[in-house]
C-alpha cells in the first residue's frame, strides 16, 4: 500500500527535474569555436580580423546590397525614360506641372504635354484617355477610386 505514494512522488520529482533542466549549449560550429556564446557589444574591444561579422573585415568578402527597384544591375544600361508627347499648338504654356492640371509640363517645349500619347504624359492619379476626338483629346483624366 505504501509503494503507490512513493512511486507517484518519485515520478513527480523526476518530471520536475527533467522540466527544469537547462538546455544544452548548441554544438560547436566553425563560426563559434573558441568564442563565448552571445558576447555583448563592447565599444572598447579592439578590432579582431579573425572574428567573423565585424564591419570592414578584410577577411570577409563584401556583400553588396541588391539593387533597388527601377535600378539596373551593375554593367547594365539604364532603362530609357519615355519622352513626353509633343505639345499641340493650342497647348497651354507652362514652366512646371501646376498649370497643366492633369498633364505634365513639357519644359523643353514650354507647353503642357497635350494631347497625351501615353500615361507617362499624365500626372500620377491620371491616365491618358484616347476616346476623345481632336481637338479635345486624347486627354489625361483622373482615375476612378480604386482604379490601378
C-alpha angles and dihedrals in degrees: 000000000000093000095072097060091044091050092049092047094049092047090050092050091048091052092050092049092050093046093050095047114122117244116260114252114257115268115268113265130186090263098055104033110131095004127108112246120255096005109193121235114270116187090197093056112111120242112270113196091197094058112092125232098033119137116255092014105165090202092063122068115243112255107210119208115253114260116271119249113284090023119107123231115260111285095026121108120248112261112257115258113231114249122241116251118268105257121241120242091256094050117124116262113244146169096193139009097269097086094043094069102201098001128079121245115249094215093185090058094035092230139092115272093255127182095032122226100188139004087266088074090060130077118250109283092035134084135200108261109202096187098088118094120231134302089030098044168124086017140168112255130182118265118244116250109280093016111134 
